[in-house]
């Protein structure tokens, strides 16, 4: 028998493994998720979302391993990822961004 067919992935990576997060005027909302797939699902459920940026906001989430999932209404690439952290947290530590990746809906 034929294996089941899967629809092609509608998301195209625009950058991966960055050290900065996207900041842009078309920002919609954000949430904390466990996986990139969870962020994709979140974006699919938000009207107008065509791009999501996942990243670890280190020192800003009390040691959480969850990803920040930021949603946007336009696609972006590495040049729009200019939030590199540097904010002082309540405990005095400085946050920093790792594993930032962007995905645009085809």
HELIX and SHEET records of a PDB file:
HELIX    1   1 UNK A   36  UNK A   44  1                                   9    
HELIX    2   2 UNK A   78  UNK A   80  5                                   3    
SHEET    1   A 5 UNK A  11  UNK A  18  0                                        
SHEET    2   A 5 UNK A  94  UNK A 105 -1                                        
SHEET    3   A 5 UNK A  51  UNK A  58 -1                                        
SHEET    4   A 5 UNK A  67  UNK A  72 -1                                        
SHEET    5   A 5 UNK A  27  UNK A  33 -1                                        
SHEET    1   B 3 UNK A  11  UNK A  18  0                                        
SHEET    2   B 3 UNK A  94  UNK A 105 -1                                        
SHEET    3   B 3 UNK A  85  UNK A  88 -1                                        
END                                                                             
